Amino acid sequence: MQIQGSSQVHGVHGVKSPHSSRAPASTSRPTSAGPADQLDISPAASAAASAADGGDIRADLVARVRSEIANGTYETPEKLDSALSNLLNELG
């Protein structure tokens, strides 16, 4: 390959080079409006967002339960029986 100077080298061109003979495309926007975007948030997502924002947290209840857990008085045989019964009912 031989290069005989830079007289035939062009600079950087866009997608439509200066040698293009086509007329520019119409830039008008569509006249009819398409369907609007929609966002549906599930109840679970709403609850999670509310909890993340500090939502309906009962600070007094949280403090009491933490205290009971620390003292070893939170887990009682009655609570464990109730939890096990609920689990078995849910499993069917």
C-alpha positions in Angstrom: 0.0 0.0 0.0 1.3 3.4 -0.9 0.2 6.7 0.6 0.9 9.7 -1.5 0.1 12.6 0.9 -3.0 13.8 2.7 -4.8 15.6 0.0 -7.5 12.8 -0.4 -8.0 12.2 3.4 -11.2 13.6 4.9 -11.8 14.5 8.5 -14.2 12.8 10.8 -17.8 12.7 9.5 -21.1 12.0 11.1 -23.4 9.1 10.2 -24.6 11.2 7.2 -21.4 12.0 5.4 -21.0 15.2 3.3 -21.2 13.0 0.2 -24.7 11.8 1.0 -27.2 12.8 -1.7 -30.4 11.9 0.2 -32.7 14.7 1.5 -32.8 15.1 5.3 -35.5 13.0 7.0 -38.5 14.7 8.3 -38.2 15.8 11.9 -41.9 16.2 12.6 -43.2 14.3 15.6 -46.2 11.9 15.5 -49.5 13.7 15.9 -51.2 11.0 17.9 -50.3 10.5 21.5 -49.4 6.9 22.4 -50.5 5.1 25.5 -49.4 6.7 28.7 -46.8 5.0 31.0 -48.2 3.4 34.1 -46.6 2.3 37.4 -48.4 -0.2 39.6 -47.1 -0.7 43.1 -48.1 -3.9 44.9 -49.4 -3.7 48.5 -46.2 -5.6 49.6 -44.0 -3.0 48.0 -46.0 -0.2 49.6 -45.6 -1.8 53.0 -41.9 -2.3 52.5 -41.5 1.3 51.4 -43.5 2.5 54.4 -41.4 0.4 56.8 -38.2 1.7 55.2 -39.4 5.3 55.8 -40.1 4.6 59.5 -43.8 4.0 58.7 -46.0 2.5 61.4 -43.2 1.3 63.8 -44.4 1.4 67.4 -41.2 2.4 69.3 -42.8 1.5 72.6 -43.6 -2.1 71.5 -40.1 -2.5 70.0 -38.5 -1.4 73.2 -40.6 -3.7 75.3 -39.9 -6.8 73.1 -36.2 -6.0 73.0 -36.2 -5.8 76.8 -38.1 -9.1 77.1 -35.7 -10.8 74.7 -32.7 -9.5 76.7 -34.2 -10.7 80.0 -35.1 -14.1 78.5 -38.8 -13.6 79.2 -40.0 -13.2 75.6 -40.2 -16.8 74.6 -42.8 -18.5 76.7 -44.2 -22.0 76.3 -47.6 -20.4 75.4 -46.1 -18.3 72.6 -44.2 -21.2 71.2 -47.3 -23.5 71.2 -49.3 -20.7 69.5 -46.6 -20.2 66.9 -46.3 -24.0 66.2 -50.1 -24.3 66.0 -50.3 -21.4 63.5 -47.5 -22.9 61.4 -49.2 -26.3 61.3 -52.5 -24.7 60.4 -50.8 -22.8 57.5 -49.1 -25.9 56.2 -52.5 -27.7 56.2 
